[in-house]
Amino acid sequence: MKPAEEPVRAFLRGSYRLLILAILEQSKMHGYQIMKLIERITGHRPKVSTFYSILNEMEKRGFLSSHLEDEKRVYKLTEKGKLSLNEFRSNLSDGALRIIDLILKPKSL
């Protein structure tokens, strides 16, 4: 049986998809650049296998597109990816902020 994942790692891993969308909203980039930026932002390095499987899944689902450029796979945000990110921002961001606020500053419920 697989041991339970540490809560901090699980939270960060669950955030990778949204981080990838937000990062690629700024500029197209190759996978290693995205991974290094996520590491810089979160302070944790994603597992390479997990990270690239997320990129592949997001591309298959139409949130990203990619092409080879100088022998590196470069990813960019698709229209579907932009819509998904904007939907999160408009419909879920308040809830996400309340979750983060509660985690960072415990208070009475």
C-alpha positions in Angstrom: 0.0 0.0 0.0 1.3 3.5 -0.9 2.0 5.7 2.1 -0.1 8.8 2.6 1.4 11.9 0.9 2.6 14.7 3.1 -0.2 17.4 3.2 2.0 20.2 2.0 3.2 18.2 -1.0 -0.3 17.1 -1.8 -1.5 20.7 -1.7 1.3 21.9 -4.0 0.8 19.0 -6.4 -2.9 19.8 -6.6 -2.0 23.4 -7.5 0.3 22.5 -10.4 -2.4 22.6 -13.1 -3.5 26.1 -12.2 0.1 27.3 -11.8 0.9 26.0 -15.3 -2.1 27.8 -16.8 -1.2 31.1 -15.0 2.5 30.8 -16.0 1.7 30.1 -19.6 -0.7 33.0 -19.7 2.4 35.2 -19.5 4.5 33.5 -22.2 5.1 30.2 -24.0 8.0 28.2 -22.5 9.4 24.7 -22.4 8.7 22.2 -19.7 11.9 22.6 -17.8 11.4 26.4 -17.6 7.9 25.9 -16.3 9.1 23.3 -13.7 11.9 25.6 -12.5 9.5 28.5 -12.2 7.1 26.4 -10.1 10.0 25.4 -7.9 10.9 29.1 -7.5 7.3 30.1 -6.7 6.5 27.3 -4.3 9.9 26.4 -2.9 9.3 22.7 -3.8 10.5 20.9 -6.9 7.8 18.8 -8.7 8.7 15.2 -9.4 9.8 15.2 -13.0 7.5 12.2 -13.9 4.5 13.7 -12.2 5.1 17.1 -13.8 5.5 15.9 -17.4 2.5 13.6 -17.0 0.4 16.6 -15.9 1.7 18.6 -19.0 0.7 15.6 -21.3 -2.7 15.3 -19.7 -3.4 19.0 -20.0 -2.4 19.0 -23.6 -4.6 15.9 -24.3 -7.5 17.7 -22.7 -6.9 20.8 -24.9 -5.7 23.3 -22.2 -2.2 23.5 -23.7 -0.6 23.0 -27.1 3.0 22.3 -27.8 5.5 22.1 -30.6 9.2 21.4 -31.0 11.5 24.4 -31.0 15.3 23.9 -31.1 14.8 20.3 -30.0 12.7 21.3 -26.9 9.0 20.9 -26.5 7.5 24.4 -26.0 4.1 24.8 -24.4 1.5 27.5 -24.8 -1.9 28.2 -23.4 -4.9 27.5 -25.7 -8.1 29.3 -25.7 -9.7 26.5 -23.6 -6.9 26.9 -21.1 -7.5 30.7 -20.9 -11.2 30.1 -20.4 -10.5 27.6 -17.6 -8.1 30.0 -15.8 -10.6 32.8 -16.1 -13.4 30.6 -14.9 -11.3 29.8 -11.8 -10.6 33.4 -11.2 -14.2 34.5 -11.5 -16.0 31.6 -9.8 -13.6 30.0 -7.4 -11.0 32.5 -6.4 -12.9 33.8 -3.3 -13.2 30.3 -2.0 -9.6 29.5 -2.7 -8.5 32.7 -0.9 -10.7 31.7 2.1 -9.0 28.3 2.2 -5.5 29.8 2.0 -6.4 32.4 4.6 -7.7 29.7 7.0 -4.6 27.6 6.6 -2.3 30.6 7.1 -4.2 32.4 9.8 -6.2 29.9 12.0 -9.4 31.4 13.4 -12.7 30.4 14.7 -15.0 28.8 12.2 
